[in-house]
Amino acid sequence: MADVERMYVNGEWVLAQGGATFDVVNPADRSVVARVTNGAVPEVERAVTAAHAAFREWSLLAPKDRGRVLLKIQELMEERRDDLARLVTLENGKPFDEAKKEVQFSLGYFGWFAEEARRLTGEWIPSPQPGKRYWVLHQPIGPVAAVTPWNFPATMVTRKIAPALAAGCTVVLKPASATPLTALAIAKIAQDAGLPPGVFNVLTTNRSGLVGTELLTHPLIRKIGFTGSTGVGKGIMAAAARQIKRLSFELGGNAPFIVFEDADFQAALDGAVAMKFLRVAGQSCICANRIYVQRSIADRFVPAFIDAVTRLRVAPGFKPGAQIGPLINEETRAKVHALVEDAVKRGARLVTGGHYLDGEPYAKGFFYAPAVLLDVTDDMAIAREEIFGPAAPILTFETEEEVIRRANATKFGLAAYFYTRDMTRLIRVAEQLEYGLVGANDAAGYTHEIPFGGFKESGLGREGGHEGIEEYTEVKSVVVNLS
C-alpha cells in the first residue's frame, strides 16, 4: 500500500488497522488527489497514548528549547511554502496565489508562539501574612485534541498546534477529511524539525462521528480545540461536560459589513468585495454575510459593487488570474443556491450570478457564479444564516442606531466590519458591535499578535495574541508557609 498517505502517530507513518482508506477529491474537477489511511478506534487509542507518554518530557523542556523547535518548523514551512500551497489548492480548491498567502500567514503562528513560550510567566503575590509567601504558576494543561476544518487547511492547523506546543502540551490533530494532506505535510515538517515522537500526532479519518466520540471523550485528553459549525460545537460541549474538559471553540458567524455615507467610497467597495468573495470563495466564518449600505449612498455604491463582482474571475485554482475557485463539495454549493433561491422567492432581486457554472472549465467541479441580491430583508434566511459561499445580500439602512441594532440581532458574534471617516462614529460603533473581531475601515482580518474568537454562539476562548497560549495552561496557586 505504498500509494496510501499514512497518518502520523508517535513519530511513525502508519496505516489504519485493516488497511482502510478514503479518497481526497479535488473540488475543481472531482479527481482523486490521494488515498489516505482511514483511522478508527485503535488509531485513536494509539495516538492519545503516544501524546500522553510524550507529555511529561515535552512539558518539562525549557520554553526557550521548545521555541527553538517551533522556529525550525516555521523555517521549513517557509522553505516549502509553494509545495504546501499546491496541496492546499489541490484538496481545497482555492486559487494558488491565495493558497500561498494562507501558508505564509499560517507559518507565522510558530514564530509568534515560539516567542510567547518564553513570556508565559507567573507572579508573586504580596502576602497579607508575614509568615507566608504566594505565587501563581501557568502550567501546560496536558494532551490536547485539535479538530480543524477544510476551509483553511494550513492556518486552522497551525493556529491550534503552535500555542499548544509552545505551552508544553502534546497534540492529537484530526484534520478535516476533505483536506488532510496539508496537515500531513506539516507533520512531516515537524518531524524534520526535530519535534520528539508523540508530541504531535495526526489522525486521518472520514469516520468523524466515531473517532470524534472516541477522541474527544478520551479520559487522557484534557482540552479540546475545535473550529467548525455551531451545531457540532454544541454537541462537543455537551459531551465534554461529562468530564469537565477545557474547550476552545471558533464556531459559526454572520458578519455584517456596514458602509456609512461618509466612508471612503473606494476603500469600502474594495473591502466589501474582498471580504465577501476573496476568502476561499466566501467559505470563511469571518466573511461578510450581510452588507448594509446607508440609503443615501446606495444608488451609487450598489451599482459599483455589482460591477466589481461581475468582473471577478471564477476559475480552477491553478489557472492564472483565478480569484474564486470551486466550493468544497456539492452539499455546500447546493446550500448556497438554496439560500439564493429562497431569498428570490421571498422578494429579493438577483441581479448577477446565483447559478451553477457549467461548460469548460467548470463542468466537473463545484463552481458557482458569484451572486448579488438586492431588496433583502433581515428576516430572510440568507440574512439570518451563515451563507458560507459566494452570495452577497445587500440591505439598506437609515441611521447609525438602526444599523447597530440590526447588525447585533443575531445569535452569532464572530466578526463585523464597518467603514466611516468620522472618528467619533468609529469609536461608538466599534464599542457597540457585539463581535469578537471588528474591522474599522479594514477588511484584512486578524493577525498573530491579537486574540481572535467570538461572542455569543460564535465560540469560546481566544486564539492568537498572548491569550492564545494561556488557553493551553492551568493556573496553579502555591501557598508557602515559612513558619
N, C-alpha and C positions, 0 to 999 in steps of 0.2 A: 504493500500500500504506500509506495514511495510518493505517489501523486497526491496524497492527502495532507492537508495542512494540519499539523498536530497542535494540541494545546500545550501550554507551558505550566508545569507543576513541579515544584521543588527543584528548580534548576534543570529539568529534563523536558524534552519534547516527546509527548506521549499520545498514544491512541486511546480511544474510549474502549471500555470493556465490551467485547463482542464486535468491535470494529465498525460501529455505527457512524454514519456520516450524514452531512446535509450539504446542499448546494448554496453557494453565494452567487446571486444573479445581478448582472449589470442592468440597472433600470433604464438605460438608454436604448438597449436592443434585446433585453431578456436573455442574453447569452450567459452561460455558466462561466463565471470567473475562476472559481476554485471549489474543490470539495474539502470540507472542513470536518474534523472529528467532532462527533456529537455526544457530548458528555451527559452523564446521568448521576444517580445517587452515589455509586462508587467513586466517581471522579470528584464529586463534591467533598466526600469524606477525605479523600487523599489530599485535596488542595487545602482544606481547612486544617487538617492535621499538620501539613507542612508549614502553614502560616503560624500556627500555634507553636510549633517546635522552634521556629526561627525567631520568634518574637523576643525572647529574653536577650539573646546575644545582640540583636539589632537595636533593641531599645537601650541597652547599656553602652552602645557605641557613642563616643563623644559627638555632640551635634556638629562640630566642625568636620569630623570624618564622614558623617552621613552626608553633609553638604557637599563634600568632595565628589562622592559618587553621583549625587544629583547633578552637579555641574558637568560631570563627564557625560551623563545621559543627554543633557542639553547640547553639549558639543557634538555628540554623534548624531543627534536628531538634526542639527543644523547641517552637518555634512551630508546627510541622507534625505534632506528636505524634499527634493524633487521626486525621489523614489517613493517616499511616504505619500506625497501628494498624488502621485499616479494611482496608488492603491485607493486613496480617498475618492478620486474621480471614478475609478472602475466600480467600486462597490456602492458608492453613494450617488454618483451621477453629477455632482456639482461641477461647474466649469473648472478646468485645470488651474487657471490663474487664481480663482477663488480658493481652490484647494491648497495651493502654495501659501496663500496668505493665512489660511487656517493653521497649517502646520507651523509656520513661522511664529504665529501667536501662541500656539499650544506649547511649544518648547520653552517659552518664557516662564511658564509656571515652575519649571525645575530650577531656573536661575533665581526666581523670586523666593521660593520656599527654601532653597539651599541657604540663602542668607537669613531668612526668618528663623531657621532652626537655631541659629546662634543667638537670636534675640528673644527666645522663649524663656523668660526669666521669672523667678518667683519674687517674693518680697518679705522683708522683716516687718513685723507689726509692733509698734510701740506697746510695751506691756503695761497694763494697769497695776500689776503686782511686781514688786522688785525682785522676787524670787523666781520669776518665770520668764521665759522667752517664747515668742511665737514666730513661726514663719510659714509661708504658703508656697507650695510647690505645684508646678504643672508637670504631670507625668503622662506618657503615652497610654491611651486607653486600652490597647490590645489589638488583636486581629480584626480587620475591617473587611466587610463585604461591600464592594462597589458595583453598582449596576448602571450602565451607561446606555444612551440612546444612539440612534443611527444618524442623526442629522449633522452632528459634528464628531466624526469618528476619532479624531485626534484630540481636540480640545476637551471634550467631555471626559476623556480618559485622564489626561494629564492634570486637569483641574481637581480631580479627586485623588489620584495616587500621589502626586507631588507633595501636598501638605501632609498626607498620612505618613509617607515615608520620612519626610523631614522631621515629623514629631516623634518618630521612633516606632510607629505602628507597622505591622505587616498587612498585606492586602491580598484578597482573592477578588479578582475582577471578572464579572460576567458582562462582556460587551454585547451589544445588540446582535441578534442572529443575522440581520441583514448586512452588518458591517464589522465582522470580526477580524478582517485581515490587517487593518491598521493597528489594532490593539496587539495582535501577534507580532507585528513588526516592531512596535515599541518595546514589547517584551524581549525581543532579540537584541535590541539596542541596550536595554537594561542589563541583560546577560553579558554583552560585550563590554559594558562599562564597569563590570565587576560587582554588581549587586549580588549579595550572597544568595544561595539557593533557599527557596521557601519564603523569602521576603516579599516577592511579587509573583503572583500566580494568575494565569489567565485561563479561565474555564469557558470553553466554547460549547454552545448548545443551542438548539432551537426548541428544546423542551422547557420553555421558560417557566411554565406553571410548576412542573415537578421540581426542577432544580431550584427555582426561586423559593419554593417552600422549604426545601431541604437546606439550602444555603442560608437563607435569611433567618431561619429559626434555629440554626445550629447553636448549641449552647456555648461553643468556643468563640463564636463571633460576638464581639462586644459593641460594634457600631455598624450601622448601615448607611451608606451614602447612595442616594438614588436620584436620577434625573429621568423624568418621564411624565406621564399623564397624571392629573389629579386623582382620577378614579383608581388607578393602580397604586398610587401613593397612599390613598386611604386604606386600601387592603393591606399594604405592607405595615402601615401604622397599627392597624388592628392586631395583626399577627405579632408584631414586635412588643405590643403592650403586655403580652402574657409573660415576657421575660424582661421587661423594662429595659429594652435595648435603646441606646442612644441613636438618634436619627438626624440626618441632614437631607433635606428634600429640595430639589428645584422642580416645580411642577408646572401646570399649565398657565397660560397668560391670555390676556385680552387687551393688548396695549392700545391706548388712544394716542393719536397723533394730531395735535391741535395747532392750527395755523391762525394766529391772530392777525387782524387787519394791519397792524404796524410791523409785521415780520419782514425780515429781509426776504424779498419775494423769491429770488433765485435760490438762495440757501435753503429755504423751506421746501421749494419744489424739488430740488435735488435730494434733500434729506428724505422727503416722503417717498419718492421713487425707490431710493436705495433701501430704506428700512422696510418697505413693503415687499419689494421684489428681488433684491440683490443679495439676500442672505439665504442661500440654499433654496432658492425659488419660493421664498415665503414660508419655508418649513422650519421656522425657528420660534421658540417660545417668546422671544422679545421682539419679533417682527410687528410692525404696525398692523393692528387688526381693524381699527375703526379710524377713519380720517375725518376729523372735524374741521371745517373751514368756516371762518366768520362770514356771515352772509354778505357783508359789504364788499368783500373781495372775491366772492365765489364766482362771479361772472368772468373774472379774469383768471383766477387760479385753476378752476376746474378744466377749462379747455387746454391750458398749458400742461396740466397733469396728464390728461388723456393723450395729448400729442406725444409727450415723453414716453408714455407706456407703449404706444403703438410702434415706437422706434426701437424698443428693446429687442435684442436678438435671442430667440429661443433656438437652442442647438445642442447636440451631444457635447459633453464636456470637453472633449479633446479637439473640437472644431475651433479654429482661430476666431477670436471675436465673440465666442459664446458668452452670454450674460446670464441666461437662465437655462438650466438643464432640466432633465425629467423629474417628475415626482418619484418618490421612492418605490411605490408599488401601485397596483390598480385600486386597492382599497382606499388609499389616500386620495388618488385622483377622483374616484367616484364620490368621496365625501365632499371634496371641494365643489365638484359640479352640482351635487345635490343642494348644497347651500346656495349656490348661484341661482339654480332653478327655483328654489323655494322663495328667494327674495323677489324674483321676477313675478312669480305667481301672486305675491302679496303687494305688488305695486311698484317695485323698483324698476328702473330702466337700465338695461345692459347696453352700454354704449360702445364697448370694444371687447374682443376676446370672449372668454367664457365658453369655450368648446374644446373638445379633444382635437389634437393635431394629428393629421394622417398624411399619407404620402411620404416620400423620402425627404429628409432622413428620420422622420418621426414614426413611421408605421409600426415598428416593433417595440417602441419604448412607451413610457408613461408620460407623454408630453401634454401640456395643457396651455392654451392660449391665455396670456395674462388678461385678466378681466377687470373692468371698472364699472361700478354700478352707482347710479345716481338715484335721488329720491328715496334713499334708505332711511328707515326709522329705527329707533332704539329697540323696539320690540321684535324685530325680525331676527331669526336665528343667526343670520350672518353677522349681526352686530352683537349678539349675546354669546355665541360660542367661539372657541378658538378655531380659526379657519385653517391654519397650517398649510397654506398654499397660495398661489399667485392670483388672488382675487381681492380687489380693493373696494370696499363700500365707503362712499363719501356721504357725509351728513353735514348739515349746516347748523350754525348757532348764532344767537344774537349777542349775548353778554358773557363776560368772564365768569360771573357767578353761575350762570346756567351751564356752561360747558364743564366747569369743575364738578358740579353736581352730577351731570350725565356721565362724565368720564369715570367717576368713582362708583357709579351704580352697577357694580359687578362683583361677583364673588372672588374674582382674581385680583392680583395686585403685584405683578412681576415688574413690568416696565411701562413707562409712559414718556411721551415726547411732546414738546411744545416750542413754538417759535414766536419770539417777540423782541422788539428793540427797546421796550420800556423796562428799565431795570427794576423799578418798583414792582411792576407786574411780574417780572421774572421771579423775584423773591416770594411774592404772595403765592403764585401758582405752584412753584416748586415745593413750598411748605405744605400746601393743601392737597396735592395729589397723593392718594393713598397707594403708593407703589414703592417697591424696594430700590428700583433704579429709575431715575428721572433724567432725561436728556433735555437740557435747556439750551436751545439753539444748537443742538448736537444730535446726530443720528449715527454715531460711530459705535455706540455700545460701551461696554465696560472695559477695564484694563486690569492687569495683575495686581496693581497696588491698592485697589479699592474692594471692599466687600460686595458680594453680589448675592442676591436672594430676594424672596418675595414676601409680601404681606398676605394676609387672609389665606385663601386656599391655594396660593401660589407657592407655598413652601415653608420650610423650617430651617433655621440656621443660615450661615453665610459661607460662601466660597470666595477665595481671593482675599487680599489685604492681610493684615495681621490677624484678623478674626478667623481667617481660613484655617490656620494651623491650630488655633485654640479649639476648634471643633473636634479635633482628634486627641484631646487631652482630658484627663481627670484632674480636678483641683483637690489637693490634699493639704489640710491644715495640721501642723505639727506643734504640739504644746510641750515645752521642755521645763520640767520642774528642777530648779537648781538647788533647792534647799535639801 
